[in-house]
Amino acid sequence: MNATNRIRLTKMLFIAPASLFLFLILIFPILYTLFQSFYNKKLTQLTPPKFVGFDNYVRALQNPEFWNSVQITVTFTVLALAMQTVLGVALGLLYHQTFKGRGLLRTLAIMPMAAAPVSVALIFVMMFNPTIGVLNYLLEQIGLPKSLWIYDSHSVVPSLALVDTWQYTPILMIMVMAGLASLPSEVFEQAKIDGARGWQTLWHILLPMLRPFIVAAVVFRLNDALKTFDTVYVMTQGGPGNSSEMLNIYLYNQAFAYFNTGYASAIVILFTLLVLLLVSLLIRGRRAN
C-alpha cells in the first residue's frame, strides 16, 4: 500500500465512527420507518406482518381524517407564523432602540421561550377555562363577550396558535435584532439626508434589508410549528371531537391507540415529505427575491 492510499485509509478510519453514529441515529430510523410502511403491521398481531406495497399510502391519501389533520396542521401553522412574524419584527424594532430599562424588558421578552412547553400548556389550560379562566375575566372587564377558547371547535385552533405565538415569538425577535445589529448605519444616514421619513425608511429600506433574516426565522419556525405535538396533546388531545387533531396527534393515535404501526409509518413518510415541501418552497421563494 502506497503512502497516498495509507493517508486516504487513515482519513476514512477517523470519520468512520461519526458516520456510523450518524447512520444509527438518523438514517436507520428513516429507512426502518420506510420499510414498515410497506407492511400491514399491527403491534397486537402475533402473525408475521404482510407485505402490502403502497396500500398504506393509498389508504392515507383516501382517508378524510388524514386530510382533515393536514388542513388543521396547515391552518395552525399559518396562523402561528403570521402572528409571530408581525410581533417578532415589531418587538425586534422596538428593543433595538435605546431607552431606559431596555435590558430588563429584553430579558422578560425572551423568558417564555425558556419555559417547558408542557408547563406552558398547563398554565394556558387554566387561563382558557370558560368559567374561572383569567382571560374571560379580562374580556368581561373591557366589555367583550366570553369565549370558549379551546373548548369550542371553531376557536380551538386559533387559541392553540395564540399559545404557540406567546412562547415562540422571542425567536423571531432575537433573529430580527441580530439582523438589525448587522445592518450598515451609512444607508440610513444617507436616507435621512435624502429626506426619507420614518415610515418610508422602515418600508423601503429597513424591511427589505431585514428580509433574509426574517425569512430564515420563518423557515426555522415553520419546521417547528408543523411538528407541534406536546402543547396540543396536553391542552386538547385533538379535541373537541377531532377539531384540533393535527398530523402529529393523528399519527400518535394511529400508532399507540389503534396500534396500526404500518399505516402510521406511511403517515410519517407523508408528513416528512410535506414538511420538506413547504420548507423548500419557502427557501426557494427567499432565493427568488
Secondary structure by P-SEA (a helix, b strand, c coil): ccaaaaaaaaaaaaaaaaaaaaaaacaaaaaaaaaaaacccccccccccccccaaaaaaaaacaaaaaaaaaaaaaaaaaaaaaaaaaaaaaaaaaccccaaaaaaaaaaccccccaaaaaaaaaaaacccccaaaaaaaaabbbbbccccccccaaaaaaaaaaaccaaaaaaaaaaaaaaccaaaaaaaaaacccaaaaacccccccaaaaaaaaaaaaaaaaaaccaaaaaccccccccccccaaaaaaaacccccaaaaaaaaaaaaaaaaaaaaaaaaaaaaac
